Amino acid sequence: MKNTIPALLITTMLISCNLSDKTKNPVTEPSETETMTDSAPSDDKKQLKPIETDEDLVATALMAAPKASRDNCTVIGYNMAGEFVTLKEGDNEFIVLADDPKKNGFNAACYHKDLEPFMARGRALREEGKTAEEIFDIREAEMKSGKLNIPTGATLHIYYGEQTMYDPETSEVEGAKLRYVVYMPWATAASTGLPEIPAAPNHPWIMNPGTHRAHIMISPLPSPQE
């Protein structure tokens, strides 16, 4: 009993102090940003920003390249002014095509420099107003004649997504994923042993079999919410 009375007095004093502190410092509603992060710890919150400068275009585009090679990649593409330019000079084997800021969503690609003549030809034909079918037929004929060449095994890395906000600390674009294309000109299901339709997400399959644009496609796994 002697110990109970002091304990009750201490408890009463603590409750009184806590009530006093809440009156002096009322709890405020969380900001809109805090609400969107599902009350995650502040250290884990991503501070996303829009892609609005040429530097942003370069930073996000490089996410399409292998991590070890990003510093020395050449980056080309449309700048914020709408001009097709070299956004970053590089000296390794990779060329990165930045996202077009005038188009919806995000799409950047990285490929071996030996693919650039083929890619550049496609861009030139699109500028001429050629349709996708016309571009396919023209490059098919030019591949057969030897005017164009796609090195067997050359890989295209595509970093894409529906959103255009990104984390400036990591350069990751919100919700973006990687898809891989391995070019195998004239290859078929019979010559590779691959199916012509994907068996499941993230499983390789052959697209455009028997043509100049035959390639092994590896698409990403779906997100848990998909």
BELTAUR-V356010 format. One line per field, one symbol per residue. burial: b if it has 24 or more other C-alpha atoms within 12 Angstrom, else e. A space follows every 50 residues. Layout:
burial: ???
This chain:
burial: eeeeeeeeeeeeeeeeeeeeeeeeeeeeeeeeeeeeeeeeeeeeebeeeb beebebbbbbbbbbbbeeebbebbbbbbbeeeeeeebbeeeebbbbbbbb beeeebbbbbbbbbbbebbebbeeeeeeeeeeeebbebbbeebeeeebbb beebbbbbbbbebbbbbbeebbbbbbbbbbbbbbbbbbbeeeebbbeeee eeebbbbbbebbbbbbbbbeeeeeee
